[in-house]
């Protein structure tokens, strides 16, 4: 079994000075922790994989293609492969679990 603690993942991500930490990679999917500070811009480009975002904490808007919505703790967003998407108007530090399928390259 593989089990993870969010506080330990966040500490590892912060120690590596990156916004993203991939912590699980399997044949058909990968999972990571993505973190953006309030006011920070999201540098993402479209991915070749489908994605699911689960917002663990924070508040922001996200635009996927032509649609925009507000997300906060407990929000879940699906992003189809190849579709432009970005978090913006980040008003509270944002922590998001990201599931890629197939795994991110």
Rosetta blueprint (number, residue, H / E / L):
1 X L
2 X L
3 X L
4 X L
5 X L
6 X H
7 X H
8 X H
9 X H
10 X H
11 X H
12 X H
13 X H
14 X H
15 X H
16 X L
17 X L
18 X L
19 X L
20 X E
21 X E
22 X E
23 X E
24 X E
25 X E
26 X L
27 X L
28 X L
29 X L
30 X E
31 X E
32 X E
33 X E
34 X E
35 X E
36 X E
37 X L
38 X L
39 X L
40 X L
41 X L
42 X L
43 X L
44 X L
45 X L
46 X L
47 X L
48 X L
49 X L
50 X E
51 X E
52 X E
53 X E
54 X E
55 X E
56 X E
57 X E
58 X E
59 X E
60 X E
61 X E
62 X E
63 X E
64 X E
65 X L
66 X L
67 X E
68 X E
69 X E
70 X E
71 X E
72 X E
73 X L
74 X L
75 X L
76 X E
77 X E
78 X E
79 X E
80 X L
81 X L
82 X L
83 X L
84 X L
85 X E
86 X E
87 X E
88 X E
89 X E
90 X E
91 X E
92 X E
93 X E
94 X E
95 X E
96 X E
97 X E
98 X E
99 X E
100 X E
101 X E
102 X L
103 X L
104 X L
105 X L
